[in-house]
Amino acid sequence: FDGGEGDGDGDFDEDEGGGGEGGGDGEGEGEGEGGGGIEEGEGGIIATDPSGVGADTVEARRKAKSRRAARARLPNKPMDFQIRVHIIEARKLQGGGLNPVVKVACGSQIKGTSSRKGTNSPFFDEMLYFNFNERPKDLFDKVIELKVLNSKVLILESLIGSFKFDVGMVYDEPDHCFIHKWLLLTDPDDPSAGAKGYLKFSINVIGPGEDPTPSPSTMSQESVDIESNLLRPSGVRLQAGTLQVRIYRAEDLPQMDPGYFEGVKKFLKVGTVQKELVDPFCIVNFAGHKGRTSVKWNEQDPEWNQQINLAIRFPSMCERIRFQLKDKDKLNKDDFIGTTFVNLSDISAPGDNGFLPTFGPCFINVYGSPREFTDLPDKFEYLNKGCMEGVCYRGRVMIEMNMEIGKLPTQRYEEIKIVDLNKLAPFLRRRKYKLFAAFFSATMIRPADDPVEFEVSIGNYGNKLDANIPSQASTTPPTNPVYDGNSYYYLPWMQQKPCVVVESQWEDNTYRIESKNIILFIADILGKALDKVKKLMQHEKYDHNECRDILIEAIQETVGHIRQGIPELPHHGLTRLDSQKRAAREEDLSLMLGEAKELLLNEEGILKEGLTFHPILDAAEEYHTRLLNLAIEPQNSVPDVMIWMLSGQSRVACCRISSHDLMYSAVAKKRGKLCGVVQNIMLTPPAVEKEEDLEGKDPAGALVRCVIWLGLEHDQSKWGRVDREGEVAVFAETYENQAFFLGKWGTRATMRPDWSDSKGKIKQPKEAFEPPPDGWSWDGDWEVSPELSIAFEQDEGRNEWQEDIYEHQTRKPFSGWPSDMTRSAWFDVHGDELVEDDGKEKKPLTRDDVEIPEGWAWSTEWQVDTNRACDEEGFEYCVEPGIAAWLPYERNHHYCRRRRWVRTRVRVMD
């Protein structure tokens, strides 16, 4: 028997019983808690054996006793209290076209947040303060009510859902607070109608002399079972459900393991060489529940065909479903291949006409760190964990998801039946795509030790550093940067601009991309008008009527495009989400038309008079946000386009562009906003997790001016109509390799193929380029193309330059070095002696014979450079130039020495 709890003031309430903590003086003098029970019960009370009481019950009573003791310590007189309510975010609010606002009532005080436009999952992060001077007993009886309302223009606020509790409930908690709790919102007039959404909040009740409990950083929803952190009204329960996740296959996974033994087998020509050095498996994680597929050993394109059933409560407040690809490692920790997320709100819809989560079958693309395998620690590995946006395509996974309500799974894992696998065929059909990119200029390049080139890729197509992919014309010719005379370098492409072409094969997603682009086109009309208005509003005395008219014109243009509708769906290759998404879009667009008509027009259909600026501004912002939310397309399986800046064998800077922004369509508003448009793109290094991983204070990067076009192969003729700056050319290039052996140049001693790519790895004879690709023809015969930067002097763009020359001296065994420079020879940095050749004889030159170019003047005299690895006189020593390295110290077997002389010249300004 658990006695009554009392009210904490020492009074005894008869209906609460006398055997518990509430009787006596409020400090727990009753004997029902732990004194062995009552031997002879009074009034029908039967004695209970304490050993039969469960540990959970004893712990609950201990906590209750400490909470009531805390209340009892407060004096029964007016005191200062402050209640702080932190409204963080809401999720899964029921209804369409919402402008949510949260209002909190505590006693007679009511305070609220600002509204959020056009979203069912608003983020607030606002703090509300309530101050009281009352007796603790009176304060603890006050009810706190949190309401989430829909705030609409010209319409009274309507209730979405609410939650109530008293102040005493919070004060009785440890530290008198709730931190990062979720509230299940319901309709107070009909609690049985189920959840109306979720609200995340924190609350502190602060008494005299107390400090508020600080809020910790937001907990990761992937690592915490958020449903166990939920407060529910009495009698309201979540529905049991099963999230069915089917993981069919993956493609294009990168190498994750070293190939030591594969190289040995290849060299010895024994055994079977396995190229797929990756052992993948997939993990799905949602709301603290997870499952994983089996491991596929040595498989770059694994097929799992497994279904994972996750038991959840619905509607769930968790938003992201996480998919992680990992590589199984028998000796060390499993490696991350890549991570991607699917938002629950993107594959479901709330409300009476909403639909349960559904997705696919469809590929989702995975991004992370650069694909190239290295045995060294990868400083970008954290990108594979989904911490930040990935900078390189790492593969893709084909999945399908559905939700079943009303039952929990009987088993966690199932094998997908053959009959279901046969239904995948329509979703695996591929179409040929062409990606073109013409580069007009590349500037703002930092100094580089190696030639610079730009690579354009989509998925794994065009990745020149991946040996498993057929080579394509995906890179610009390697070129040494030229100094621009200020702070950066540029590539001297001059009048002939490089163009790259990448051919790829993907699913036909044009109907999804075109619907998305139409909605984005409409949203952009409002976006541009809002930007224009906000710039005008920066002035202290801006014209309200001018701003209003700009927005009214944009809303009317938006309405006109909405009336034209969105594209019809094809009759094949459709998923359930395609149909549901289109219906939801049409419903919300129709609702938007009705709201705009009510806002702007009178009963005769004429523009209302006396419209004011701020209601129009609120409506425009709401419509813009709603359109952006409607445009979200989770089933676009065409990967993003990557532009990489390469220096030598290293990837140094990049930019990632969404494929829908570049996709071509014959109808302008269905076309990506960046398709065939000249644009300036800033390439930046991938983000690093630790600041010490940054390479210098000025990391590499570039500003490229280019035009990019992506479309189906049968539309590639439209690329020829794109505006260009200069002559655009696609180069077919191969490199002739020779080595200097036995006094002459030839191919005998070279370690590379006679004809190869720029890195000398892939064999590329001229005959391999015949015939040219479909739709292309050769513009002339093969010709030698010198490196572009040799057309520029080393001092190009500079106002000061340092000339250098090397003084060489030799000696015979057991003799000393020359005592003066008359017996010295003079060489350039490449080791070639300075001589004057008139055809008859060669006359040696000295440092004084170095001529200064026209337009320059000497600013210093010749002086020895001792700021290098040398002795005090500036000499470095070796046995014989070209045979051994130069050393800063002398030995008896050293017969050659040299030192560097430098002299500065400056440009003569007119």
Solvent accessible surface area in square Angstrom, and as a share of the most:
residue,aa,sasa,rsa
1,F,117,0.49
2,D,88,0.46
3,G,7,0.07
4,G,15,0.14
5,E,101,0.45
6,G,15,0.15
7,D,60,0.31
8,G,21,0.20
9,D,67,0.34
10,G,27,0.26
11,D,81,0.42
12,F,104,0.43
13,D,48,0.25
14,E,152,0.68
15,D,132,0.68
16,E,54,0.24
17,G,23,0.22
18,G,45,0.44
19,G,9,0.09
20,G,3,0.03
21,E,15,0.07
22,G,9,0.09
23,G,5,0.04
24,G,44,0.42
25,D,76,0.40
26,G,12,0.12
27,E,101,0.45
28,G,19,0.19
29,E,114,0.51
30,G,24,0.23
31,E,118,0.53
32,G,23,0.22
33,E,52,0.23
34,G,67,0.65
35,G,54,0.52
36,G,37,0.36
37,G,24,0.24
38,I,60,0.30
39,E,153,0.68
40,E,147,0.66
41,G,36,0.34
42,E,138,0.62
43,G,86,0.82
44,G,72,0.69
45,I,58,0.29
46,I,146,0.74
47,A,51,0.39
48,T,61,0.36
49,D,93,0.48
50,P,71,0.45
51,S,98,0.63
52,G,66,0.64
53,V,40,0.23
54,G,41,0.39
55,A,84,0.65
56,D,124,0.64
57,T,55,0.32
58,V,76,0.44
59,E,67,0.30
60,A,57,0.44
61,R,38,0.14
62,R,132,0.48
63,K,93,0.39
64,A,12,0.10
65,K,88,0.37
66,S,59,0.38
67,R,81,0.30
68,R,39,0.14
69,A,24,0.18
70,A,20,0.15
71,R,73,0.27
72,A,31,0.24
73,R,173,0.63
74,L,37,0.19
75,P,59,0.37
76,N,105,0.54
77,K,117,0.50
78,P,85,0.53
79,M,23,0.10
80,D,94,0.49
81,F,7,0.03
82,Q,44,0.20
83,I,0,0.00
84,R,74,0.27
85,V,1,0.00
86,H,30,0.13
87,I,0,0.00
88,I,11,0.06
89,E,25,0.11
90,A,0,0.00
91,R,31,0.11
92,K,24,0.10
93,L,0,0.00
94,Q,51,0.23
95,G,26,0.25
96,G,49,0.47
97,G,6,0.06
98,L,8,0.04
99,N,3,0.01
100,P,0,0.00
101,V,8,0.05
102,V,0,0.00
103,K,66,0.28
104,V,1,0.00
105,A,24,0.18
106,C,1,0.01
107,G,41,0.40
108,S,112,0.73
109,Q,51,0.23
110,I,118,0.60
111,K,80,0.34
112,G,35,0.33
113,T,13,0.08
114,S,62,0.40
115,S,37,0.24
116,R,59,0.22
117,K,48,0.20
118,G,3,0.03
119,T,26,0.15
120,N,40,0.20
121,S,45,0.29
122,P,3,0.02
123,F,124,0.52
124,F,7,0.03
125,D,81,0.42
126,E,43,0.19
127,M,86,0.38
128,L,15,0.08
129,Y,95,0.36
130,F,0,0.00
131,N,93,0.48
132,F,18,0.08
133,N,92,0.47
134,E,47,0.21
135,R,77,0.28
136,P,7,0.04
137,K,93,0.39
138,D,64,0.33
139,L,0,0.00
140,F,9,0.04
141,D,98,0.51
142,K,47,0.20
143,V,76,0.44
144,I,1,0.00
145,E,27,0.12
146,L,1,0.00
147,K,71,0.30
148,V,0,0.00
149,L,18,0.09
150,N,18,0.09
151,S,30,0.19
152,K,33,0.14
153,V,38,0.22
154,L,122,0.61
155,I,93,0.47
156,L,162,0.80
157,E,76,0.34
158,S,58,0.37
159,L,73,0.36
160,I,17,0.09
161,G,0,0.00
162,S,4,0.03
163,F,14,0.06
164,K,117,0.49
165,F,14,0.06
166,D,58,0.30
167,V,0,0.00
168,G,1,0.01
169,M,77,0.34
170,V,0,0.00
171,Y,6,0.02
172,D,28,0.14
173,E,54,0.24
174,P,104,0.65
175,D,100,0.52
176,H,36,0.16
177,C,13,0.08
178,F,8,0.04
179,I,38,0.19
180,H,8,0.03
181,K,49,0.21
182,W,6,0.02
183,L,0,0.00
184,L,0,0.00
185,L,0,0.00
186,T,8,0.05
187,D,41,0.21
188,P,61,0.38
189,D,133,0.69
190,D,63,0.33
191,P,67,0.42
192,S,104,0.67
193,A,54,0.42
194,G,24,0.23
195,A,17,0.13
196,K,50,0.21
197,G,0,0.00
198,Y,0,0.00
199,L,0,0.00
200,K,11,0.05
201,F,0,0.00
202,S,2,0.01
203,I,0,0.00
204,N,14,0.07
205,V,3,0.02
206,I,18,0.09
207,G,6,0.06
208,P,68,0.43
209,G,91,0.88
210,E,61,0.27
211,D,129,0.67
212,P,51,0.32
213,T,37,0.22
214,P,114,0.72
215,S,54,0.35
216,P,73,0.46
217,S,100,0.64
218,T,95,0.55
219,M,83,0.37
220,S,56,0.36
221,Q,21,0.10
222,E,20,0.09
223,S,88,0.57
224,V,47,0.27
225,D,55,0.28
226,I,14,0.07
227,E,22,0.10
228,S,91,0.59
229,N,26,0.14
230,L,20,0.10
231,L,31,0.16
232,R,100,0.37
233,P,35,0.22
234,S,118,0.76
235,G,79,0.76
236,V,11,0.07
237,R,193,0.70
238,L,16,0.08
239,Q,103,0.46
240,A,23,0.18
241,G,0,0.00
242,T,4,0.03
243,L,0,0.00
244,Q,41,0.18
245,V,0,0.00
246,R,58,0.21
247,I,0,0.00
248,Y,2,0.01
249,R,55,0.20
250,A,1,0.01
251,E,28,0.13
252,D,35,0.18
253,L,0,0.00
254,P,3,0.02
255,Q,63,0.28
256,M,24,0.11
257,D,30,0.16
258,P,56,0.35
259,G,27,0.25
260,Y,130,0.49
261,F,161,0.67
262,E,29,0.13
263,G,40,0.38
264,V,80,0.46
265,K,51,0.22
266,K,146,0.62
267,F,166,0.69
268,L,103,0.51
269,K,180,0.76
270,V,80,0.46
271,G,70,0.67
272,T,106,0.62
273,V,61,0.35
274,Q,77,0.34
275,K,145,0.61
276,E,60,0.27
277,L,23,0.11
278,V,1,0.01
279,D,16,0.08
280,P,0,0.00
281,F,3,0.01
282,C,0,0.00
283,I,22,0.11
284,V,0,0.00
285,N,3,0.01
286,F,2,0.01
287,A,2,0.02
288,G,33,0.32
289,H,52,0.23
290,K,107,0.45
291,G,3,0.03
292,R,93,0.34
293,T,4,0.02
294,S,49,0.32
295,V,28,0.16
296,K,64,0.27
297,W,127,0.45
298,N,56,0.29
299,E,63,0.28
300,Q,31,0.14
301,D,70,0.36
302,P,0,0.00
303,E,89,0.40
304,W,9,0.03
305,N,29,0.15
306,Q,21,0.09
307,Q,13,0.06
308,I,0,0.00
309,N,5,0.03
310,L,0,0.00
311,A,37,0.29
312,I,3,0.02
313,R,105,0.38
314,F,32,0.13
315,P,27,0.17
316,S,1,0.00
317,M,1,0.00
318,C,1,0.00
319,E,27,0.12
320,R,93,0.34
321,I,0,0.00
322,R,44,0.16
323,F,3,0.01
324,Q,13,0.06
325,L,2,0.01
326,K,35,0.15
327,D,0,0.00
328,K,61,0.26
329,D,35,0.18
330,K,164,0.69
331,L,165,0.82
332,N,112,0.58
333,K,174,0.74
334,D,38,0.20
335,D,41,0.21
336,F,38,0.16
337,I,0,0.00
338,G,0,0.00
339,T,9,0.05
340,T,21,0.12
341,F,55,0.23
342,V,6,0.04
343,N,55,0.28
344,L,0,0.00
345,S,50,0.32
346,D,17,0.09
347,I,0,0.00
348,S,18,0.12
349,A,27,0.21
350,P,51,0.32
351,G,32,0.31
352,D,155,0.80
353,N,117,0.60
354,G,28,0.27
355,F,25,0.10
356,L,75,0.37
357,P,2,0.01
358,T,5,0.03
359,F,0,0.00
360,G,6,0.06
361,P,16,0.10
362,C,8,0.05
363,F,3,0.01
364,I,14,0.07
365,N,19,0.10
366,V,1,0.01
367,Y,25,0.09
368,G,0,0.00
369,S,1,0.01
370,P,24,0.15
371,R,11,0.04
372,E,57,0.25
373,F,72,0.30
374,T,64,0.37
375,D,91,0.47
376,L,132,0.66
377,P,131,0.82
378,D,55,0.28
379,K,67,0.28
380,F,28,0.12
381,E,69,0.31
382,Y,11,0.04
383,L,2,0.01
384,N,4,0.02
385,K,86,0.36
386,G,23,0.22
387,C,84,0.50
388,M,100,0.45
389,E,124,0.55
390,G,6,0.06
391,V,17,0.09
392,C,8,0.05
393,Y,2,0.01
394,R,9,0.03
395,G,0,0.00
396,R,0,0.00
397,V,1,0.00
398,M,0,0.00
399,I,0,0.00
400,E,27,0.12
401,M,0,0.00
402,N,27,0.14
403,M,14,0.06
404,E,61,0.27
405,I,53,0.27
406,G,60,0.57
407,K,119,0.50
408,L,90,0.45
409,P,39,0.24
410,T,140,0.81
411,Q,100,0.45
412,R,103,0.38
413,Y,93,0.35
414,E,62,0.28
415,E,124,0.55
416,I,14,0.07
417,K,143,0.61
418,I,122,0.62
419,V,89,0.51
420,D,27,0.14
421,L,38,0.19
422,N,102,0.52
423,K,127,0.54
424,L,7,0.03
425,A,67,0.52
426,P,75,0.47
427,F,38,0.16
428,L,44,0.22
429,R,138,0.50
430,R,80,0.29
431,R,59,0.22
432,K,88,0.37
433,Y,0,0.00
434,K,12,0.05
435,L,0,0.00
436,F,3,0.01
437,A,0,0.00
438,A,0,0.00
439,F,0,0.00
440,F,7,0.03
441,S,40,0.26
442,A,1,0.01
443,T,52,0.30
444,M,69,0.31
445,I,0,0.00
446,R,62,0.23
447,P,92,0.58
448,A,38,0.29
449,D,149,0.77
450,D,63,0.32
451,P,52,0.32
452,V,0,0.00
453,E,2,0.01
454,F,0,0.00
455,E,1,0.01
456,V,0,0.00
457,S,7,0.05
458,I,0,0.00
459,G,6,0.05
460,N,4,0.02
461,Y,66,0.25
462,G,4,0.03
463,N,8,0.04
464,K,54,0.23
465,L,38,0.19
466,D,23,0.12
467,A,103,0.80
468,N,78,0.40
469,I,36,0.18
470,P,106,0.66
471,S,73,0.47
472,Q,58,0.26
473,A,42,0.33
474,S,2,0.01
475,T,31,0.18
476,T,1,0.00
477,P,29,0.18
478,P,25,0.16
479,T,1,0.01
480,N,57,0.29
481,P,22,0.14
482,V,11,0.06
483,Y,37,0.14
484,D,61,0.32
485,G,34,0.33
486,N,119,0.61
487,S,62,0.40
488,Y,54,0.21
489,Y,36,0.14
490,Y,56,0.21
491,L,7,0.04
492,P,2,0.01
493,W,12,0.04
494,M,129,0.58
495,Q,122,0.54
496,Q,82,0.36
497,K,28,0.12
498,P,3,0.02
499,C,6,0.04
500,V,0,0.00
501,V,20,0.12
502,V,0,0.00
503,E,62,0.28
504,S,1,0.01
505,Q,71,0.32
506,W,3,0.01
507,E,16,0.07
508,D,43,0.23
509,N,3,0.02
510,T,28,0.16
511,Y,31,0.12
512,R,15,0.05
513,I,1,0.01
514,E,37,0.17
515,S,7,0.04
516,K,27,0.12
517,N,6,0.03
518,I,4,0.02
519,I,0,0.00
520,L,47,0.23
521,F,79,0.33
522,I,2,0.01
523,A,1,0.01
524,D,63,0.32
525,I,25,0.13
526,L,0,0.00
527,G,12,0.11
528,K,135,0.57
529,A,10,0.08
530,L,8,0.04
531,D,84,0.44
532,K,114,0.48
533,V,0,0.00
534,K,95,0.40
535,K,137,0.58
536,L,47,0.23
537,M,58,0.26
538,Q,149,0.66
539,H,119,0.53
540,E,167,0.75
541,K,187,0.79
542,Y,49,0.19
543,D,75,0.39
544,H,85,0.38
545,N,86,0.44
546,E,81,0.36
547,C,0,0.00
548,R,51,0.19
549,D,72,0.38
550,I,30,0.15
551,L,0,0.00
552,I,13,0.06
553,E,117,0.52
554,A,7,0.06
555,I,2,0.01
556,Q,84,0.37
557,E,86,0.39
558,T,4,0.02
559,V,17,0.10
560,G,30,0.29
561,H,33,0.15
562,I,11,0.06
563,R,160,0.58
564,Q,125,0.56
565,G,32,0.31
566,I,16,0.08
567,P,22,0.14
568,E,138,0.62
569,L,42,0.21
570,P,38,0.24
571,H,185,0.82
572,H,125,0.56
573,G,18,0.18
574,L,53,0.26
575,T,7,0.04
576,R,146,0.53
577,L,2,0.01
578,D,8,0.04
579,S,58,0.37
580,Q,61,0.27
581,K,27,0.12
582,R,37,0.13
583,A,58,0.45
584,A,32,0.25
585,R,11,0.04
586,E,77,0.34
587,E,87,0.39
588,D,24,0.13
589,L,9,0.05
590,S,69,0.45
591,L,81,0.40
592,M,4,0.02
593,L,43,0.21
594,G,40,0.39
595,E,32,0.14
596,A,4,0.03
597,K,119,0.50
598,E,106,0.47
599,L,9,0.04
600,L,6,0.03
601,L,45,0.23
602,N,59,0.30
603,E,174,0.78
604,E,129,0.58
605,G,42,0.40
606,I,111,0.56
607,L,72,0.36
608,K,64,0.27
609,E,169,0.76
610,G,69,0.67
611,L,25,0.13
612,T,83,0.48
613,F,7,0.03
614,H,95,0.43
615,P,40,0.25
616,I,0,0.00
617,L,17,0.08
618,D,48,0.25
619,A,3,0.02
620,A,0,0.00
621,E,42,0.19
622,E,5,0.02
623,Y,10,0.04
624,H,42,0.19
625,T,43,0.25
626,R,6,0.02
627,L,0,0.00
628,L,76,0.38
629,N,65,0.33
630,L,22,0.11
631,A,2,0.02
632,I,64,0.32
633,E,23,0.10
634,P,32,0.20
635,Q,0,0.00
636,N,33,0.17
637,S,2,0.01
638,V,2,0.01
639,P,0,0.00
640,D,22,0.11
641,V,0,0.00
642,M,3,0.01
643,I,0,0.00
644,W,2,0.01
645,M,3,0.01
646,L,0,0.00
647,S,17,0.11
648,G,12,0.12
649,Q,91,0.41
650,S,60,0.39
651,R,31,0.11
652,V,31,0.18
653,A,0,0.00
654,C,11,0.07
655,C,31,0.18
656,R,70,0.26
657,I,13,0.07
658,S,41,0.26
659,S,0,0.00
660,H,25,0.11
661,D,19,0.10
662,L,0,0.00
663,M,5,0.02
664,Y,31,0.12
665,S,9,0.06
666,A,83,0.64
667,V,69,0.40
668,A,73,0.57
669,K,33,0.14
670,K,46,0.20
671,R,77,0.28
672,G,4,0.04
673,K,148,0.63
674,L,46,0.23
675,C,9,0.05
676,G,21,0.20
677,V,71,0.41
678,V,42,0.24
679,Q,26,0.12
680,N,92,0.47
681,I,10,0.05
682,M,88,0.39
683,L,0,0.00
684,T,69,0.40
685,P,45,0.28
686,P,10,0.06
687,A,44,0.34
688,V,30,0.18
689,E,110,0.49
690,K,114,0.48
691,E,141,0.63
692,E,135,0.61
693,D,39,0.20
694,L,86,0.43
695,E,130,0.58
696,G,56,0.54
697,K,200,0.85
698,D,84,0.44
699,P,54,0.34
700,A,32,0.24
701,G,8,0.07
702,A,0,0.00
703,L,53,0.26
704,V,0,0.00
705,R,82,0.30
706,C,0,0.00
707,V,0,0.00
708,I,0,0.00
709,W,3,0.01
710,L,0,0.00
711,G,1,0.01
712,L,17,0.09
713,E,51,0.23
714,H,123,0.55
715,D,29,0.15
716,Q,44,0.19
717,S,77,0.50
718,K,56,0.24
719,W,13,0.05
720,G,50,0.48
721,R,181,0.66
722,V,21,0.12
723,D,115,0.59
724,R,91,0.33
725,E,70,0.31
726,G,29,0.28
727,E,93,0.42
728,V,33,0.19
729,A,22,0.17
730,V,47,0.27
731,F,83,0.35
732,A,37,0.28
733,E,60,0.27
734,T,22,0.13
735,Y,76,0.29
736,E,99,0.44
737,N,17,0.08
738,Q,85,0.38
739,A,25,0.19
740,F,121,0.50
741,F,85,0.36
742,L,138,0.69
743,G,61,0.58
744,K,138,0.58
745,W,164,0.58
746,G,24,0.23
747,T,59,0.35
748,R,191,0.70
749,A,43,0.33
750,T,28,0.16
751,M,188,0.84
752,R,112,0.41
753,P,36,0.23
754,D,71,0.37
755,W,74,0.26
756,S,0,0.00
757,D,23,0.12
758,S,30,0.19
759,K,39,0.16
760,G,11,0.10
761,K,148,0.63
762,I,72,0.37
763,K,148,0.63
764,Q,25,0.11
765,P,39,0.25
766,K,72,0.31
767,E,129,0.58
768,A,70,0.54
769,F,48,0.20
770,E,100,0.45
771,P,115,0.72
772,P,31,0.20
773,P,88,0.55
774,D,122,0.63
775,G,85,0.81
776,W,92,0.32
777,S,95,0.61
778,W,104,0.36
779,D,144,0.75
780,G,58,0.56
781,D,129,0.67
782,W,84,0.30
783,E,147,0.66
784,V,145,0.83
785,S,90,0.58
786,P,85,0.53
787,E,51,0.23
788,L,68,0.34
789,S,17,0.11
790,I,121,0.61
791,A,88,0.68
792,F,45,0.19
793,E,132,0.59
794,Q,151,0.67
795,D,16,0.08
796,E,63,0.28
797,G,30,0.29
798,R,66,0.24
799,N,84,0.43
800,E,107,0.48
801,W,60,0.21
802,Q,88,0.39
803,E,37,0.17
804,D,46,0.24
805,I,3,0.01
806,Y,13,0.05
807,E,0,0.00
808,H,20,0.09
809,Q,7,0.03
810,T,85,0.49
811,R,43,0.16
812,K,154,0.65
813,P,78,0.49
814,F,216,0.90
815,S,54,0.35
816,G,55,0.53
817,W,45,0.16
818,P,9,0.06
819,S,115,0.74
820,D,70,0.36
821,M,69,0.31
822,T,122,0.71
823,R,170,0.62
824,S,16,0.11
825,A,34,0.26
826,W,8,0.03
827,F,39,0.16
828,D,44,0.23
829,V,86,0.49
830,H,156,0.69
831,G,44,0.42
832,D,89,0.46
833,E,75,0.34
834,L,47,0.23
835,V,56,0.32
836,E,93,0.42
837,D,86,0.45
838,D,98,0.51
839,G,71,0.68
840,K,191,0.81
841,E,119,0.53
842,K,138,0.59
843,K,122,0.52
844,P,90,0.57
845,L,42,0.21
846,T,60,0.35
847,R,46,0.17
848,D,112,0.58
849,D,71,0.37
850,V,42,0.24
851,E,153,0.69
852,I,56,0.28
853,P,57,0.36
854,E,177,0.79
855,G,39,0.37
856,W,23,0.08
857,A,41,0.32
858,W,69,0.24
859,S,60,0.39
860,T,52,0.30
861,E,125,0.56
862,W,28,0.10
863,Q,100,0.44
864,V,41,0.24
865,D,23,0.12
866,T,77,0.45
867,N,142,0.73
868,R,73,0.27
869,A,71,0.55
870,C,24,0.14
871,D,44,0.23
872,E,172,0.77
873,E,101,0.45
874,G,0,0.00
875,F,4,0.02
876,E,12,0.05
877,Y,9,0.03
878,C,1,0.01
879,V,56,0.32
880,E,80,0.36
881,P,55,0.34
882,G,84,0.81
883,I,136,0.69
884,A,46,0.36
885,A,74,0.58
886,W,55,0.19
887,L,60,0.30
888,P,54,0.34
889,Y,100,0.38
890,E,73,0.33
891,R,121,0.44
892,N,141,0.73
893,H,97,0.43
894,H,4,0.02
895,Y,70,0.26
896,C,7,0.04
897,R,23,0.08
898,R,41,0.15
899,R,40,0.15
900,R,47,0.17
901,W,24,0.09
902,V,10,0.05
903,R,39,0.14
904,T,22,0.13
905,R,10,0.04
906,V,48,0.28
907,R,86,0.31
908,V,86,0.49
909,M,126,0.56
910,D,194,1.01
